[in-house]
Amino acid sequence: MLIFAPKSQYIEIMIQQEIGNAIKERRKKLGINQQTLADLASVAVNTVVAIERGEGNPQLATLLTILDTLGLQIDINIKQLDYETV
């Protein structure tokens, strides 16, 4: 069965997977397991597992805490969209 998702949803999934992969790679490079990362970041281990898989929808604060724990950072650019007033 094929499921087609809107382009924006596909991009969102790709970003989640990229973030998850970056976290997993950094964690492994540091030689710590998922439970240790969870303990250091004060989050549940299932949260770490889900994020590394690109699943779930973690709160931004949780994601930033995990990234900070690993010595990583993420840049967020906010774009202002120009809407024509009718």
C-alpha positions as CSV (number, residue, x, y, z in Angstrom):
1,M,0.0,0.0,0.0
2,L,1.4,3.4,-0.9
3,I,0.6,6.4,1.2
4,F,1.1,9.9,-0.2
5,A,1.8,12.7,2.2
6,P,1.7,16.4,1.4
7,K,5.1,17.8,0.6
8,S,5.3,19.9,3.8
9,Q,4.6,16.8,5.9
10,Y,7.3,14.8,3.9
11,I,9.9,17.6,4.6
12,E,8.9,17.6,8.3
13,I,9.5,13.8,8.5
14,M,12.9,14.2,6.8
15,I,14.0,16.9,9.3
16,Q,12.9,14.8,12.2
17,Q,15.0,11.9,10.8
18,E,18.0,14.1,10.3
19,I,17.8,15.5,13.8
20,G,17.4,11.9,15.2
21,N,20.4,10.7,13.2
22,A,22.6,13.6,14.4
23,I,21.7,12.8,18.0
24,K,22.3,9.1,17.6
25,E,25.7,9.7,15.9
26,R,26.8,12.1,18.5
27,R,25.7,9.9,21.3
28,K,27.6,6.9,19.9
29,K,30.7,9.1,19.3
30,L,30.6,10.0,23.0
31,G,30.3,6.4,23.8
32,I,27.1,6.6,25.9
33,N,24.0,4.6,25.6
34,Q,20.4,5.8,25.3
35,Q,19.7,5.3,29.0
36,T,22.7,7.4,30.0
37,L,21.7,10.2,27.7
38,A,18.2,10.1,29.0
39,D,19.5,10.3,32.6
40,L,21.9,13.2,31.8
41,A,19.2,15.1,30.0
42,S,16.5,14.2,32.6
43,V,14.1,12.7,30.1
44,A,12.6,9.3,29.7
45,V,14.6,6.8,27.7
46,N,11.6,6.2,25.4
47,T,11.8,9.9,24.5
48,V,15.5,9.5,23.4
49,V,14.6,6.3,21.4
50,A,11.7,8.0,19.6
51,I,13.7,11.1,18.7
52,E,16.6,9.0,17.4
53,R,14.1,7.1,15.2
54,G,12.6,10.4,13.9
55,E,9.3,9.5,15.5
56,G,7.0,11.4,17.9
57,N,6.7,15.1,18.4
58,P,9.0,16.1,21.3
59,Q,8.6,19.5,22.9
60,L,11.2,22.0,21.7
61,A,12.5,22.4,25.3
62,T,13.1,18.6,25.5
63,L,14.9,18.5,22.1
64,L,17.1,21.5,23.1
65,T,18.0,19.9,26.4
66,I,19.1,16.7,24.7
67,L,21.1,18.6,22.1
68,D,22.7,20.7,24.8
69,T,23.6,17.6,26.8
70,L,25.4,16.3,23.7
71,G,27.1,19.6,23.0
72,L,25.0,20.1,19.9
73,Q,22.9,23.1,18.8
74,I,20.2,23.7,16.3
75,D,19.5,26.9,14.4
76,I,16.0,28.0,13.8
77,N,15.2,30.6,11.2
78,I,11.9,32.3,11.4
79,K,10.7,33.7,8.1
80,Q,8.1,36.4,7.8
81,L,5.7,35.6,5.0
82,D,4.2,38.5,3.1
83,Y,0.5,38.2,2.9
84,E,-1.5,40.4,0.6
85,T,-4.4,42.0,2.5
86,V,-7.7,41.9,0.6
